[in-house]
């Protein structure tokens, strides 16, 4: 597992925590390597079958690869296992291919109901005056990978001028 997915030496142990799976898959997604991310997440789902974050990320990758039914199945499992990040469901660009499907709407309604019916409006932000000053896209990607401490991720993005690879290296090293 490790050698194929993480490039480690033969005989290395598989990840012990779901966040390791999500981080690696997130790195692959950022590089556009969706097939590899799919393999990482499918193996991660076998190790951590009730982890809603792995299932959500699996839904994103499957949708990006054009597997609407597989994406909805993974998203259904994520919601069933407690996934409740309503803003991510609304904004994740990888879910665009399934966002207009009836089943997606049903799952979105379940998550919204869990949040007490509160809707989250997507802010319309003006174009930044300097390049990379608006990190909303990078923040969304980091949240999808499970990094939800916005203060930390914003400060790291600012420090590294929006370079996700450097930010991930710092976050993984913590």
ABEGO torsion letter per residue (X at the ends): XAAAAAGBBBGBBBBABAAAAAAAAAAAAAAGBAAAAAAAAAAAAAABAABAAAAAAAAAAAAAAGBAAAAAAAAAAAAAAGBABAAAAAABAAAAAAAABAAAAAAAAAAAAAAGGBBBBBBBBBBBABBGABAAAAAAAAAAAGBABAAAAAAAAAAAGGBAAAAAAAAAAX
